[in-house]
């Protein structure tokens, strides 16, 4: 009989093989086939094997995999499993090498695939306000009041800063122990370089050898024992990694030395010193392990800098606010703010949540979110975002979005998710890494045999030392870190500059884009159209009457042009009526009934569909207005063309220079718009775009994207409206304007938070610099190993007499990973405002 199960926790073929092996070992199981992509296992057995039995088997083996019924649906936190050797601790943890993609864990520990220390993700700090007494700091409570000891008013406790990374603290403690015991071992071993050795005057060499062994025990079995645990797990689960090499190399050196210390007579004479003792390598083993530990320590310190951008974003949110309740002011924690609360924002205060100004006007510094240093004027009714800073005037705001609904919270969440995503280029590193460790082990064996056969005396000693050096210097860690470190820093840099990246793949695609499709309204133009004039073509209806009917119908629409007509009518003091049977015709306009009249407002396509005739004289007037860049919606009442509106939307000041810069940088820019050809021609001519497509419906924009892709182009597209969403989703890289609709932003892979087309320049430069940085890291890692492994094997010895000490190899290996992270950190200071 056969049963199908759902398997969680697999990330590679090694995982698949291991799960298959576990299942096949169970009593009664005849065969098992595991599908990695589908996360399914088909188990064939002579008799039924219960699911509980299989689950117990998985649990008994201590693996991080789990087996469930076939129809099992993982919960939102199903992928956040804690590794078996993790320690209790709050927060979200992930592997810096992204071995299992965006998988996260609830506890610190080691990655079950590569063995690296899991890194803590920057998470939102508690918004609870703690009040304390300035005279008696031991007094703490979560609400304002007076000190029970001295009676003084309690004051909000200032945050003390982020807690130091527990991984770094743990490694630092172990490193101090390792250094404390390794240094005397090293000095004892190196004393042989002094002849006569002054230490032998104190006691015999045999006793010094025993002292080295005793001193090495805390280093091996406490400070660096985790490396051997990781090496064993890598062999057990067939996830060979850098700790496999370290465990074998350092372990062989230490065990060899221990055996030589206990049973020196079993070794041939060429292994012995003139005094009859065997050469020991306690100092090599402990120095190697200590240097590897140093590398891990430096990496842990560097990792804390890679997500510095997220930490800076977290610091933008204040932890308290002033709420106005029944005319009285009260200080509350930000977590206590509810939708509809009125909040007082003083000069210099950070905005606590998203909302609108209900009283007053001010200038808001939005640079922390958009990357632009110029303050933005805000009036009553204007929206303001959490994390931005108020200017020099006090205002009252109405809270509309709180907690995880705020833009700042969403940005932080997206940046964290994007930082853990995998770029396609990482697949190259994965393919190399899959063969890397086995090839290094094979190389070490070949090195050992070669030196035994052809090496000088003592041949076995040379063979052992060089084989260990080969194992130690090889560093798949540097190769694995090359991509994720650059992605993490790059995504953070983008967030600080107003470019929100949804995933790492978006950065790679943006760098490869050959064609840029841009929408007109809200992208090239300001997206704030205004009605200039209303022309009546029917003497029975005045311009104001037409304005009233159009605004009444358009108040049900979300289109920017509709908003402009409503604002125009309200400014004239017109009282809007009630519309019935309202319908928005995508890409064409709107229709409905007002007091029994059938009203149409839209483009010529809508009029044609409804059988409305446009006279040659009227058509001539319309074409003239369109040639001047005006948008001209038509108005028909009861099937007759009654008038039209002249609406202008100013071109953004920097649109022309931005488009010109992008064109010089090799991007073919094409404007797509639902507006008519005359208006599109006027705008494109002003901006300097030679290719444009006008009168497009959403499906037409989608077809345009597909056509370009079929011709071999890599298509990037920007847009801000609902009608852009299909094309944004189809394009190779969709770029949404942050001032646009939620659906456009959701469909895009990059979002320009300021809604400014100049942000495209930042996005292009950022993607290019990140990809260049990744390639530098990959090149460095590959060249390092290509040169380091042969040198460690002794290829230079026949020509220059140069051999690489395993201790130097360990130092080089540790710093190779640190250098990759350091190179990635250079992106933090990269200039992405101008193309160079």
N, C-alpha and C positions, 0 to 999 in steps of 0.2 A: 504494500500500500504506500501511497505517496501523500505527503502533506506539504503545503507551502506556508512559509513563515516570513515575517518582516524582521529584518536585521537593522539595528541602529548602531552607529559608531564606526562604520567602515569608511575609509577615505582613499585607499589605494589597493593595488593588486596584492600587496603583502597582507593587508587586512583580509581580503577575500580568501586568500590561500589559508590563512590562519583559522578563519571561521569554518571553512570546509574541513580542515584537519580536525578541529574540535568536534564537529558534528559526526564525522566518520568514526571517531574513537568511541562514540557512545554505544553501549551495549544494545544490540538489536538493529542498529542502523546498517543498511547494506551499502547505500551510496548517498552522497549529498552534493548538490550543485548550487553554487552561490552566484547570483547576478549582482555585480557591484553597482551598476547604474540604477537598477530597479530596487535595490536593497531587499532582494528577495532570496530565500533559500528553499530549494525543493529537496525534501528529505524522503528517501525511500527506505522502508523498513519491513522486515518479515512480519513483525507484530507492531501494534500501535505503541509508539513511545510518547508519553504525555508531554505536553508543553511544560508543565511544572518540572519534570525531570530534566529537560533540556535547559531550562532557566537556572536550575540548581547547578548544573554542570558548568554553565558559563560563569556563574557566581563563584563557584569553587576554584576555578582557574584564575580568578582575580583579574580577568580581562576587562577592558573598557567597552566591550561590545555587549549588546543585549538582544534577546530574541523575543518576538511578540507574535500574536495571531496575524494572519495575512491581511486582515482588514484594519489593522492597527493604524491609527492616525496620530502621529507625534504631536504632543502639546507644544505650545510656544516655547517652553523651556526644555524640551526633550533633548535638544542638542547641547544644553548647558550642563554636561555631566562633569562631576569632579573626578580627577584622576585618583587612583587608589592611594597614592602616597601623599595626597594634598593635606595641608593643614587648615584648620578652621580660619576663615577670614572673610570679611564682607567684600562685595564688589564683583566685577566681571573680569575674568582673566582669559587671555588668548595666547596662542603660540606666535612668537614674533616672526617665525618663518612661514606662517600660514599653511602648515602641513595639511590641515583639514579644512581649508577654506576659511569661512567666517565662523567656524564653530567656536563657542566660548564655554567657559567653565565657571562654576560658582565659587571655587576655592583655588588657592595657589598650589603649585606643585610642578611636575615635569610634563612636557608634552609626551603623550604616549607613542608618538611616531618618531620624532627626532631627539627627544630627551632634553630639549632646551627648557630652561626655567620659563614658566608662563609669566606673561607681563600683565600688569593690572591696567585696565582701561580707565581713562579719566572719566569719572562719573560725577553727577551733580552733587554738590555739597548740600548738607542739610540746611533748610531755610528756617529752621526753628531758632528763635531768638532766646538766648539765655541772659538773664539779668543777674547782676552781681553787685556787691557793695564795694565802692572804691576804697573803703577803710578795712573791710573784712572780706577779702577775695574768696574765702572758703564758703561764703554764702552764695548760693546759686538757686534760681528758680525760673520757671518759664513764663512768668508774667511780671509786669511792673508792680512796684510796691515800695515799702520801706524796709530797711535793715532791722531785723529783730534784735540786734545787739546795740547799735548806736543810733538807730532811727533815721539815718540818712536815706535819701531817695536812691533806689537801685538804678543802675545804668546798664544799657545793653553791653554784653561782653563782646569784645572785639575778637574776630577770628584769629587764631594763632597760626594760620597757614596750613598747607596740606601736610598730612602726615608723611614722614619719610617712607619710601618704598620698603615694605617688609622683606622683600627678596634681597634687596641691596643690604639691609641691616644684617640679615642672616648670613649672607656671603661674606660680609666684612668681618663678622665675628669669627667665622671659620678661617678666613684668610689670615687673621692675626695669629690664630693657633698654628696654622700651617707654617707661617714664616718663623714663628718662635721655635719650632722644633726642626724645621728644615735648615735653617741657617747654621746651627752647630754641626749638623750632619755634613753640610757642604764644606765647612771649614776643616772638619776632621779629614774628609776625603782629599781636599786640596792641599793639605799639609804635606802630602807625599811629594809635592813639587819642591819642597825644601829638603835639602840633603846636607847633613843628617837631619831627619825629622825630629824636631824638638819635642813633639808629643810622646815619642817613644821613650823619652827619658822619664816620663811620669809613670807610664805603664805600657805593657806589651801591646803590640798591634792587635792581637787576638781580642783583648779586652775592648780596644777602641772599636773593633768591628761589631762586637756585641752591643756596645753603646749606640752605635749607629742604628742597629736593628731596633733597640728599645725606643730610641727617639723617633723612629719612623712609624711606630704603631699609631700614635695619635693622628699623624698626618694621613695615613692610609685608612684607618678604621673609624675616624671621626670627621676630620676636616674635609676629606675628599672621597669618603666612602660612597657618596651619592653618584660619583662618576662610574663606579663599578656596578652599582645598582642599575643605572641606566644602560650600561653596556650589557648586563645580563638580560634585561628586558628586551633590548634590541635584538639579541640573539634568540630569545624565547619566542618573540612575536615576529621575527624575521623582518624587522624594520631597521636595517643596518644604517648607522649614522656615525657622526664624529666620535661619539662616546664608545662605539664599538672599537674604533681604532685606539682611542686613549686607553680604554680598559685593557685591551690586548697588549699594547706597547708597554705601559707602565706596570701592568700586572705581571708580564713576563719578566721584566727587569727585577721587580721586588721578589717574586717567587724564586727566580734563579738565584738571587743573592741569599735568600733564606736557606735554600737547599745547600748552596755552597758553604754557608756558615755552619750548618749542622753536619753535613756529610762531605767534607772536602776531599776525602780519599776516593770518591767515585768519579772524580773528574780527571781527564788526562793531564799530563804534565804541561802541555802548552797553555792550559788554562790557569796555571799557577804562577805566583811570583817567585823570585829567587829564594824567598824565605819559606816556600812550600805552601803558602796560602793562596786560595782562589781569589781572583779579582772580583770584588763586590760592587754592586751598582745601586745601593740604597740611596746614595746621593742623587743619582740620575732619576730614579723612580720618584723620590719626594720632590725634587726640584721641578720635574716635569709636571707632576700633579699640582704643585703650588703655582706654577706659571699658568697652567690651564685655569686654575681657580682665579688667578688674577685677571685673566681674560674674561671670565664670566662676570667678575665683579665690575670691570670696566664696561662691559656690555650692559649690565643692569643699570649702571649710572647713565650711560648714553641713551638707553631706551626711554628714560624719564624725560629726555629732551625731545624725542621724536614726536610725542603727542603734546608738546608745549602749547601748540595752537588751540587744542581743545581745552586745556587748562586755563588759557587766557580767556576763552569764550565763557567758561564756567564762572570766572571771576567777574564777568560783566553783570551777572544777576545779583541784585542786592538781597540781603536776608531779612529786611524789614521794610515796612511802608507806613504811611500816615493815612488812615481811613477816616473819612468824615461820616459820622453816624449821628443822625438827628441834630446836625449842626455842631456837634462836638468832635474834636480831633482825638484819635487814639492811635498809639503805635502798636502795630501788629506784625506778626511774622508773615512773610510773603505766602507761605503755605496756607494761611488762613483767608487769603483774599478770595472772594467769590465773584462770579459774573454779576455785573450790575452794581458793584461797589463803587463809590466815589472816592478817589484817592487824591490827596494833595501832593503835588510835586514841587519841591522847592528848587531854587537855582542851584545847579550843580549836582542835583540828585540823579541817580540812575532810575530809569523807568522800570518798575517792577514787573509789569505784565503788559500784554497787548491790549490796546483799547483806542479810544478817541478822546480828544480834548473837548470837554464840556463847558469849560469856562476859562477865558483868557487866551493869550497868544504868546508864542515864544519861538526860539530857535533851537532846534534839536540837532545835536551832534550824532550822526548816524555812521560815523567812520568805523566803529567797531564791527559793524555788520556789512556795510557796503564797501569799505576800504577808501571812501572819499572823504577828505578832511574838511570840506566846505559844509558849514551848517545849513540846515534846511528850515525855511520859515514854516511854521505851523499855526493854523488858525482854528477857531472853534469848528468842530466837526471833522478835522483832519485826523488821520490814523497815526498812532505812534507805537513803537515796538519795544518790547522788553530788552534791556541791556543798553539802549541808547541813553544819552546824557542830556538832561535839560540845560537850557542856557541860563540867561540872567533874569528870567521872570518866573514868578510862581503861577502855576496853572492847576486846574482841577481836571482829572481825567476819569472817564467811565471805563471800568474794567470789562473787557469783552472776551478775552481768551486768557486762561490761567493754566498754571502747571505745564503739562506736556503739550498743551495746545499752542503755546506761544511760538512765535517764529524762532526765537533763540533756542528753545528746547528742541525744536525740530531740526535746526541746523546742527546742533551738537549731536543729536541722534544720527543724522545722516552722515556727518563727518566720521563718527565712530564706525558706522557700518561700512562706509567707503574705505576707511583705513584698513579694514580687515579683508577687503575683497581682493581677488586675484586678477592680475593683468595677464592677458594671453601670452605675453613674452615670458612669463614665469614658467610656462610649460616646457620651454627649452631647458631651463635650469632643472626642472623636475626630471626630464628624460636623462640628463647627464648624471644627476644625483643617484638615479636608480641603479646605475652601473658603477658609480664612483667607488663606493666602499669595497665591493668585491674585487675590483681591479687593483685597488691599493693593497689589499691583503695579498693578492696574487703577486703584485710587484715586490712586496716585502719578502715573500717566500723565495722568489727568484733571486732577490738581492742576497738573501742568506745563503742559498745554494752556490751562487756565483762566487761569493767571497770564500766559502769553504773550499771550493775547488781551485780557484785561481788566486785567492788572496794571500798576502804575506803572513808569516807567523806573528802572533798567534792567530791563525786563520779563523777559528771559531769565535774568538773574542771580537774580531773585526766584523764577522758576519752578524753576530748578535747585535752589536751596537748600531750598525748601519740599517739592519732590518727594523730595529726599534725606531730609528730616526725617520725612516720612510713612513711608518705607521703614525708617528706623532705629527709630522709636519703637514700631512695631507689634511685639508680642512674643508669638508663639504658644508660646514656651517657658513663660511663666507659666501659660498655659492647660493645657499638657501636664503640668506639675508639680503642678497643683492637687490631683488625686486621689492619685497614688502617694505623695507626701510625707506626706500625712495618714494614709494606710493604713500606711506603714512605721512611723511614730512610734506610731500607735495600737496596732498589733500588738505592738510592743515594750513599750508601757505595760501591755497586757493580760498579757503573759508575766511581768512583774515583779509583777503583782497576783494571779497565780494563775488567770488566764483565758487559756487557750491557744486561739488562733484558727487554724483550718486554712486559711482563705482570706479574701480581702477581701470576697467576696460575702456571707459569713456576717455580717460587721459590718452591711452594709446591710440584710439581711433581719431581723436582730435588732432593729434600730431600727424596722422596720415591723410587727413581730409584733403581732397583736391577741389571740391566744389562747395561753396557756401550759399545756401538758399536763405533769403531773408524776407520776412513779411514786411509790409509797408506800415500799416497803422500800429502804433505803439512800439515799433521797432526802429524804423528809420525816422518816423515822426514821433512827436511827443506823446501821442496817444490821448491828447486832451482836445478833441475837436470842439469847435465853437461855431454856432450858427451866425453867419454874417448878415444874411438877408433872406427873406421869404418872398418869392415872386408868385403872384396870383395870375393865373391864366383864364380865370372865370370871374366875370364881374359880379356874380352872385355871392362870391366868397372873398372877404378881405384877407389881407396877409395875417392879421391877428386871429381871424376865425380859423384859417388853415393851421396856424401855430397851435391853437387850442386843440384842434382835432388830432394833430400829429402827436402832440405831447401827451394827450389823454391815452392814445393807443400805445405810445412808446414807454409809458411809465411801467409797463409790464415786461419790458425787454431789458436785457443786461448789456446790450451792445453799447460801446462808447458813443456812437453816433446818436443813439436813442437818448442817452443821458444828456447829450448836448441840447437836444430839442426840448427836453423837459426843463433844463436850467434856463433856456431862452424864454419859455413861456412863463415860468415862475417869476423871472426877472421883470417881466412886463405886467405882473400882477394878475395874470389870467387864472381863473378858478377851474381846475381840471374836472372833467366829468367822469362818468363811469363807462368803461368799455366792456363789451360782451364778445364772446366767441373769439377771444384773442388767439392768434396763432403766429408763431415765428417760422418763416420759411428759410431754412438754412442757406446762407449765401445769397439770398435774394431780398429779403425784407420782412415786413409784418403785415397782417391783415386782421380785421375785426369789425365789430359793429358799434356805432355810437348813436344813440337815439334813433335807431332804425336805419341809419345810413351805413352802407358798406364802404369801409375805408381801406385803401391800400397805400402803403408807404414803402418804397423800395427802389430797386434799379430797373433798368429797361427789360431785363429778363423776366422779372415778376410781372411787369405790365404786359409783356407779350404773352405770358402764360394765361393771364386773366382777360386777354382780348382788348386791352386798352390801346387806343390809337394815339400815336404821337405825330402831330402835324409837321411838315418840313420846316415851317418857320420856328416852331418850338424846338425842334431838333437842332437847328442852327444855333439857337441861343445856348442850348445845353452843351454843345460841342465847344463853343467859345469859353464857357465857364470851366469846363474840364481841362482845356488846354492851358489854363492858368493854374492848374493844380488843385482846383476845387473838387470836393466830393459833392455830387448833385443828386440827392434822393428825390424821387418823383412822388407826387401825391395824386391819387385818383379817388373820386367820390362817386359811388354808384356807377362804376364802370367808365367814368369820363375823367380825362386828365385835367386836374384842377389847378395845379401849380407845382412848384419845386422849391427846394431849399438850397442855399449856397453855404456849404460847410467847409471850413478850412482847418487843417491840422498842421501846425507848424513843424517843419523839418527840424530835427534835433541839430543843435549847433555843431556837434562834433561828428555827425553822420558822414559828411563828405570826407573828412580827414581819416576817419576810421576805415571807411571802405577803401580809400586810396591806399592806405597802409597795408591792409589785408591783401589787396590785389598785387601790390609790389612783392608781397611775401609768398606769392605763388598760388593764391586762392582765386578761383573763378567765382565771381559773385553774381548771383542771379536773383532778381526781385520777383517774388510771387505775391499777387494781390487779388482780392476779389473785386477791387475797384475797376472802373472802366479803363480802356486803353489810353484815352487822352490824359486822364489824371496820372496814370502810371507813367506815361511817357514824360510828363512834365517833372514829376518827382525824380525819376531815374536820371533825366538829363541834368537836373540841378545837382544831384549827388555824384554823378559820374559813373553810373552803372550802365553798361552797354547792352545788357541782356535782361529783359523783363518779360513776365507773362501776366496778362491782365484778365479780369473777368472770370477768375477761377473759383469754382465751388470746392468744398473740402475734398471731394473725390478727385477733382482735377489736380489739386496739389499733390495728392497721394500718387496719382499716375505720373506726375512730373518727377517725383522722387524715384519711383520704380524705373522709369525710362533712363534716367541718368545712371542708376546702379547697374542696369543691364548693359550699358555702354562701357562699364568698367570704372566708373568714377566712385570715389569714396565721398559720400554725401553728408555734409553737416547742415542742419537747418535750425533757424531761429524763429520763434513765434511766441505770441502771448494770448491767443484766443482759443475758444473751443473749436473753431473751424480749423485750427492748425494742429490739433491733437493727433489725427490719423497720420498726417505726414511726418510729424515729429516722431511718432512711434515707429514708422517705417524707415526713416533715415538711419544711416549708420551711426550718427551722433546727433541726438536732438538737444537743442539749447533753448531753454525757456527764459523769458524775461520775468524777473521776480515780481514785477508790477502787474503781471498778467493773471490769468485765471488759475485756480488750483489744478484743474484737469490738464492744462498745458504743462504746468510744472511737474505734475505726476508722470506725464508721458515723456518727459525729457530726461537726459542723462547728465546734463549740465544746466545750472540755473545761474543767471546773472542777477544777483540780488538787487542791484541798483536799477535794473531795467534799462541800462544804458548800453547802446551798441558798442561803445568803446570797450566794454567788458569782454567783447570777442577777442580783442587784442590780448588781454590778460590771459584768457583761456587758451589761446593759441600758443603764446610764449610759455605759459606754465606747462602745458602738455609736452612741448618740445624739450624744455629743460628737464622735466621728470624723466622722459624717455632717454635723453642723453645721459642723465645721471645713472639710470638703470644699466645702460650699456657700458658705462665706465666701470660700474661695480662688477658686472659679469666678466668684462675683459680682465679686470684686475684679479678676480678670483680664479679665472681659468689660467691666466698667465702665471700667477703665483704658484699654482699647483703644477703647471707644466714645467716650470723651472725648479721649484723647490723639491719635488719628488726625485728627479734624476740626481740633483746635487746631494740629497740625503742618501741616495743609493750608492754614491761614491764615484760618479762618472768623471769627476775632476781629479780623482786621486792619481790615475796613471800619468796625467800630464803635469799637474801642479802640486801633487801631494796633499791636496785639500780634502779633509773629511768634515762632515757636519755633526757636531755633538748633538745627541738627543735633547739635551737641555736647551741648546740654541734653537733647535727645531720646535720645541714646545713654546718658546718665547715668540718665535715667528708665527706659529700657528695661532696663538692667542691674539696677537696684534693684527692678524689678517682680518679677523672678524670685526675688530674695533675700527680698523681703517675703513671698512665698508660702511659702517654706521656713520663714521665721521664724514665721509664723502657725502652721504645722504643728507646729513645735517647742513651742508652748505646751501641746500635749497631754501633754508629758512631766510637767508639774506639775499636770495636771488631777486633781481629787478625784473618785474614783469609788466611794467606800465608802458614800455615802448619797445617796438621791434628794432633789433639791431642786427 
